[in-house]
Every structure is written in C-alpha cells, then in structure tokens.
Amino acid sequence: MSQSELQAGPGTPGWRSRVAPLLDHGPAQALICDDGQAGRVPRVVLGTRGRSGLAGFLPGSVARHLLACLPCDAMTIRPPA
C-alpha cells in the first residue's frame, strides 16, 4: 500500500473502503493466526490497549504473538492518549 493510499480516507476523491469482515467463532488468537497462515486475509489490523510509560511502547502479549505468527501484513492501533 502506497503512502498516498494510507493518507487517503473518506471524503478523498476515489476513496473506497477495502475492509471485509471475517466472522468466526472460537479462540480469537488461534483463529487469526490460522486465517493469516492459510492466506485467507491479506492484512490484519489489531487494536491494543493504551498504556503509560515503557509499556505504552510495547504491544500486549496477544498482539505480540499475532505479529510473530502472521505471515501477512499486520498493524497495531492504540486508542488516542
């Protein structure tokens, strides 16, 4: 994904969402790893909890595990401070 595509968003001419939800039932961590390793998802966006201090710079244990196991692109997003 190019920098201009990352900066584009709603209201930008030609913008359209490329998000397609994938719904499943079971342990989330295992399902996300399985879907990534099977090639069913091109990228994964993970939410993380906001922390203060040094912990704020490191992903949590679930996000860290997923970032390690996923062969596809993955991005973590933190809530605003």
Buried (B, 14 or more C-beta within 10 A) or exposed (E): EEEEEEEBEEEEEEEEEEEEEEEEEEEEBEEBBBBBEEEEBEEBEBEBEEEEEEEEEEBBEEBEBBBEBBEEEBEBEEEEE
